[in-house]
Amino acid sequence: MLMVGVVIVLGIVGYFTIIQRSASPLIPTPTPTPPASSSSTPPVKNPSPVPNEPTTQNPSLRNNCSNLISYSAEAYLSGWKKTFQAENKLSDSQFNLYITISSLSLEPVGNTCELSVKYIIKKDWLSVQRIDAVTLGVPPTISPNNIPLENSLETIGRMGISTINLHDSFSFKSEKDALNFFIDEYNLNGTKAAVTSKDFFYFWDGKYTKTPDGSLRSAESGDGGKAYIVVSGEINSAQNKCYNGSLFLVSKKTTYSATPCFIN
């Protein structure tokens, strides 16, 4: 069967396999391995855009864990938003400019409870659906006031609140502009190049190293929060030659790898 783009970036699947049961089908799943730079162009940094006036969001809320936890869905949503804004340095008006919360749910998973916040990030021309998930009901106790970050050591095995870079300006005026840059970078004209996914890179990808004190640390620490697209295409279908790669939208860093178009 055709598998164009299936090998998009192999190291990225670990994250979403844990939260897939609660994610929307529209939520992109891949997270690429941090690429080696093919361009020394530094990130373009501009001040944050002039924010719109704050608006009131009314996401759907669901709590089916009332017998497992002592806090309401509303309390966890308030705690998530407060921590998300602090971590990503967003004012109320900036939050409403970039983020639309779709839903919050508390669902039993065995003897624990899974907190899931689904939301849409809209940054310039890039719009992605995303989910932050945390397992509640296991030590240490997680209240609305201490929801862990996705990039912290506490999140091993249970995710957390995302770190997102929403302040740096994109180096591309549109998705087409970004795709054309990738095509020109690797001379891929006539290869049916297409953007197959887009998101903000997760810190957590299931890879860890031991620190001198014996604790675990994410091997990708420091590489999260960056907007990217994934590109796939066909070099020669008769010879089963295809490719995929990624492009970070601020730094212009890229990855590229040849892949089979299909696997028997």
C-alpha positions in Angstrom: 0.0 0.0 0.0 1.1 3.6 -0.6 3.0 5.0 2.3 4.0 8.5 0.9 4.9 10.6 3.9 4.3 7.7 6.4 7.9 7.9 7.5 7.5 11.7 8.0 9.9 11.9 10.9 10.3 8.5 12.7 11.2 9.9 16.1 7.9 11.9 16.5 5.3 9.2 17.0 6.1 8.5 20.7 4.4 11.6 21.9 1.0 11.2 20.4 0.6 7.4 21.0 0.0 8.2 24.6 -2.7 10.8 24.0 -4.2 9.5 20.8 -7.3 8.1 22.6 -8.4 11.6 23.5 -7.2 13.6 20.4 -9.4 14.9 17.6 -8.8 13.2 14.2 -7.8 16.6 12.9 -5.0 17.1 15.3 -1.6 16.6 13.5 0.4 13.8 15.1 4.0 14.0 13.9 6.8 15.8 15.7 10.1 15.9 13.8 13.5 15.2 15.2 15.4 18.5 15.6 17.0 19.0 12.2 20.6 19.8 11.4 20.7 23.3 9.9 21.0 23.7 6.2 20.9 27.5 6.6 22.7 29.8 9.0 19.9 32.3 8.8 19.2 33.5 12.3 15.6 33.7 13.6 13.8 36.9 12.8 12.7 38.5 16.0 10.1 41.2 16.1 8.0 42.6 19.0 4.7 40.8 19.7 1.9 41.9 17.4 -0.6 44.5 18.6 -3.2 42.4 20.4 -6.9 42.4 19.9 -9.2 43.2 22.7 -9.8 40.2 25.0 -12.8 38.0 24.1 -14.7 35.5 26.2 -14.2 31.9 25.2 -16.8 29.3 26.1 -15.3 25.9 25.5 -17.2 22.7 26.2 -16.4 21.2 29.6 -16.8 17.6 30.7 -16.0 15.9 34.0 -16.5 12.2 34.3 -13.9 11.8 37.1 -15.9 13.3 40.0 -15.3 10.1 42.0 -11.5 10.2 41.4 -10.6 13.9 41.8 -11.8 16.7 44.0 -11.6 19.6 41.5 -14.0 20.7 38.8 -13.4 20.9 35.1 -13.8 24.7 35.3 -11.0 24.9 38.0 -8.6 22.8 35.8 -9.4 25.0 32.8 -8.6 28.1 34.8 -5.4 26.6 36.0 -4.3 25.5 32.6 -4.9 28.9 31.1 -3.1 30.7 33.8 0.0 28.4 33.5 -0.1 28.4 29.7 -0.1 32.2 29.7 2.8 32.5 32.2 4.9 29.8 30.4 4.4 31.4 27.0 4.5 35.1 28.2 1.0 35.9 26.9 -1.2 38.7 28.1 -5.0 38.1 28.2 -5.4 39.9 24.9 -2.5 38.1 23.3 -3.9 34.8 24.5 -7.2 35.5 22.8 -5.4 36.6 19.6 -3.6 33.3 19.3 -5.5 30.7 21.2 -9.1 29.3 20.9 -9.9 26.6 23.5 -12.2 23.9 22.0 -12.8 21.7 25.0 -11.7 20.4 28.3 -12.4 16.9 29.5 -11.7 14.8 32.6 -12.0 11.1 31.7 -11.3 8.0 33.7 -8.4 5.9 32.6 -8.2 2.8 34.8 -7.8 4.1 38.4 -6.5 7.4 37.2 -8.1 10.4 35.4 -6.9 12.1 32.2 -7.1 15.8 31.8 -7.3 16.9 28.2 -7.3 20.5 26.9 -8.0 20.8 23.1 -7.3 24.1 21.5 -6.5 25.8 18.2 -3.3 27.9 17.7 -3.6 30.6 15.0 -0.3 32.4 14.2 -0.3 34.4 11.1 -1.2 32.0 8.2 -0.5 28.9 10.4 -3.5 27.3 12.1 -3.1 24.0 14.0 -5.2 22.0 16.4 -3.4 20.8 19.6 -4.0 18.9 22.8 -2.4 19.1 26.2 -3.0 16.0 28.3 -2.0 15.2 31.9 -2.6 12.0 33.9 -4.2 12.9 37.3 -4.7 10.6 40.3 -1.1 9.4 40.6 1.6 10.9 42.8 2.5 13.7 42.9 -1.0 15.1 43.2 -1.8 17.6 40.5 -4.2 20.4 41.4 -5.3 23.2 39.1 -2.5 25.3 40.6 0.4 23.0 39.8 -0.3 21.4 36.4 3.1 20.4 35.0 4.8 21.8 31.9 5.3 19.5 28.9 9.0 20.4 28.9 9.6 19.6 32.6 10.9 16.4 34.2 7.6 15.9 36.0 5.9 15.2 32.7 7.7 11.9 31.9 4.9 9.6 30.9 2.1 12.1 31.4 2.7 15.1 29.1 1.8 18.6 30.4 1.1 22.2 29.3 2.8 23.1 26.0 5.6 25.6 25.5 4.9 27.5 22.3 7.0 30.2 20.6 4.4 32.8 19.5 6.5 35.9 19.6 9.1 35.4 16.8 8.0 36.3 13.3 7.8 33.7 10.6 10.3 33.9 7.8 7.7 33.1 5.2 4.6 35.0 4.1 2.5 32.0 3.4 2.5 28.2 3.4 3.1 28.2 -0.3 6.1 30.5 0.2 7.5 28.0 2.8 6.9 25.1 0.5 8.7 26.8 -2.4 11.7 27.5 -0.1 11.9 23.8 0.7 11.6 22.8 -2.9 14.3 25.2 -4.0 16.6 24.2 -1.1 16.7 20.6 -2.3 16.0 21.1 -6.0 12.7 19.2 -5.9 10.7 20.8 -8.7 8.4 18.2 -10.4 8.3 15.9 -7.4 4.7 16.6 -6.3 6.0 18.2 -3.1 3.2 18.9 -0.6 2.9 20.0 3.0 1.6 16.9 4.8 1.5 18.3 8.4 2.3 21.3 10.5 2.5 22.0 14.2 4.7 23.4 17.0 7.5 21.1 18.0 7.1 19.2 21.3 9.9 19.0 23.8 8.9 15.6 24.8 9.5 12.8 22.3 10.2 9.7 24.5 14.0 10.1 24.5 15.8 10.7 27.8 19.4 10.9 29.1 20.6 10.4 32.7 22.0 13.5 34.5 24.9 13.2 36.9 22.5 13.0 39.8 20.7 10.0 38.3 17.6 11.9 37.2 16.1 11.7 33.7 16.2 14.6 31.3 14.7 14.9 27.9 17.3 14.5 25.2 15.5 17.2 23.2 15.3 19.7 26.0 15.5 23.2 24.6 14.2 22.4 21.1 10.5 22.7 21.6 7.9 25.3 20.8 9.0 26.0 17.3 6.5 26.2 14.3 7.3 23.8 11.5 5.9 22.1 8.4 6.5 18.6 7.1 7.0 18.2 3.3 6.7 14.9 1.3 7.0 14.1 -2.3 7.8 11.6 -5.1 11.2 11.3 -6.9 10.5 8.2 -9.0 7.5 6.1 -8.3 8.6 3.3 -10.7 11.8 3.0 -8.6 9.9 3.4 -5.3 11.8 6.6 -4.5 10.1 9.3 -2.4 11.3 11.7 0.3 10.1 13.7 3.4 11.5 16.5 5.4 10.8 19.3 7.8 11.2 23.1 7.7 11.1 25.4 10.8 9.3 28.5 9.9 11.4 31.0 11.9 14.9 29.8 11.6 14.6 28.2 8.1 16.3 25.1 9.4 15.5 21.9 7.4 15.7 18.1 7.4 15.6 15.9 4.4 15.6 12.1 3.9 15.0 9.8 1.0 12.3 7.2 1.8 10.5 4.4 -0.1 7.1 5.4 -1.6 5.6 2.2 -0.3 6.6 -0.8 1.7 5.4 -4.3 0.7 
